């Protein structure tokens, strides 16, 4: 692992903010949330590129500038920040299922 990634988003009303980090895990269970409506049922990419409020839904890019995920969430109040992104493969599968309905 340890591949560099770039998280792009619009945290706290900034325009196109970019943070840099490394992939720390693949196929990891998503973080527990208190959201009863959460329907995330697939594994996620964990990384250290900082994600603030408002960055969820932004792109996670690899060093070839290919979209490898969509930013989902980040831990708060921790010295070792961990961010979570939905892998492109899961997004493709979801879209394919919607199209075939």
KACORCOR-V939954 format. One record per helix or strand of 3 or more residues. SS is the DSSP state (alpha for helix, beta for strand). FROM is the first residue (numbers start at 1). TO is the last residue. If there is no record, write none. Layout:
# KACORCOR-V939954
SS,FROM,TO
SS,FROM,TO
This chain:
# KACORCOR-V939954
beta,4,9
alpha,11,13
beta,17,28
beta,44,47
beta,59,62
beta,67,74
beta,83,87
alpha,88,99
